[in-house]
Amino acid sequence: MIKWNHICNRLPLILAAALLLLALPSCSTYSTDVQEIMVLPVDANALKAAIKITCRAERDAAVEYWPQGHPTETTTTPLSTGKTVHRVVLTNLHAATKYEYRILTGHGSRLKAGKVYEFTTNDMPVWMKDIFRIVCPDSSALPANFAKGYVLLTQREDPGYVCLVNARGNIVWYHAVHNAGYKVARFTNNNTVLGLLGGAGYETSYGDQILEVSLTGDTLLYLKKGMGDFQQTIHHEILEDKGHLLTLCVEERVMDLSSIGGKKADTIKGDGILVLDRKGRKVWKWTVFDELNPLQEKNILQEKADWMHANCVAIDKDGNYLVSFYNNGQIWKIDSKTGKRLWTLGKNGTFPLPDSAYFDQAHGIHFDQRDYLTFFDNGVSKKTSRTLTFAIDGQQAKLVNNTVLPPEFYNERMGSSYQLTDSTLLTCATKRNSVLLTNLEGRFLWLLKTGMSSYRASFIPAERVQPFIHQPGY
């Protein structure tokens, strides 16, 4: 019978975990190395399972497994070394599928295989079923790396989850949370998933928790508002920066606005850049109040509840920060040591721009493979959304690319766009529940229709998630 490694304290997880079918009984006759084997649930996740292997002495161990009847589709876990008790997590699973597996034990490369056993995975949670639909007129026209790779998406409402979807629209990996939504997530340089979560009372893209998990589902970092110097609501962004956590924070100031028709004690809600270490201690902070005086802003009485609405932070190659603002159509470069604004791109900015280069709102700012600044322009004034790419050298900003989305994908809020190859873009039209792969002229090659409104969509190459996931789309 199954022995559980823990019992979750939430009834939905208990019910889901109970669906994991048993492996064959523990196997004292199976090998002189192995004393007992147990199949365990991994947080009721349909695409993961864990095998607990108890050896008679210290051994190295791994698990080899495959869908029943398909031995050529074998996956082997990384080697767990030098233990008596091993907990090995199986990934790259399909939901509601019977698997066969065997234990490999020994020392280093000298491993021997045991008998074959079986287990059956859970079905997918009902809220994740049939959530994606693909439109792909010609799969042979897809870039090879895209056809083999994955798209990272997040569900911002409760129950929240972050998932990897292949080019056929199949969920191949996910991590779910309850009583919170996944506001935004990043795939880190360490091949982990760093997410901003928000519980009850944190709507849209605002949150109170930072969570980092491995591809096997292990929690590597968890911080909650109130811990250490993490005392403010954070929003829209979470990045890893030299071992630190880079995010945007809500900054509120009570000011006397009576001289311009407001109250003597009026609250202005602005934004800041907050850098924390992995224990939640403040490393660096900057706010818009350091740069601008609200009393000199002509529309401050109308905008005080959400003055600038910062929505993204990026790190320039020189280590300084870029931050984008939705409400004023600008991107600022901020010195990461002094907090000084170095330049402004956009309306009333540092650089002269042709009319075609002015943007209404910017989302998903980042530097592409060529060190060009690329971002998604919502285009509210013209009801036309597009991707803009600039070459900026500190003295001038040159518009390199302007890719307009088809009118039916006009996306007034949120969204992202990332260059995938020299000739293709992966664009998330959040309000249209759509992710598109287009060429630079805006003609779509691939379309993912979703049942959720992911804040962004980013591409993860196949080699970044191996050996844990290898389910290419085409």
Secondary structure, DSSP 8 states (H G I E B T S, - for coil): ----S---SSHHHHHHHTTS---S---TTT-SSEEEEEEE-STT-TT-EEEEEEEEEEEEEEEEEEETT-GGG-EE---EEEEEEEEEEE-S--TT-EEEEEEEEEETTEEEE---EEEE-----GGGTT-EEEE-S-GGGS-HHHHHSEEEEEE-SSSEEEEEEETTS-EEEEEEESSSEEEEEEE-TTS-EEEEEE-TT--TTEESEEEEE-TT--EEEEEETTSTT--S-EEEEEEEETTEEEEEEEEEEEE--GGGTS-TTEEEEEEEEEEE-TTS-EEEEEEGGGT--GGG-TTHHHHTTSSS-EEEEEE-TTS-EEEEETTTTEEEEE-TTT--EEEEEETT-SS---GGG--S-EEEEEE-TTS-EEEEE--TTTT--EEEEEEE-SS-EEEEEEEE--GGG---S--EEEEEETTEEEEEEGGGTEEEEEETTS-EEEEEEESS--S--EEE-HHHHTTT------
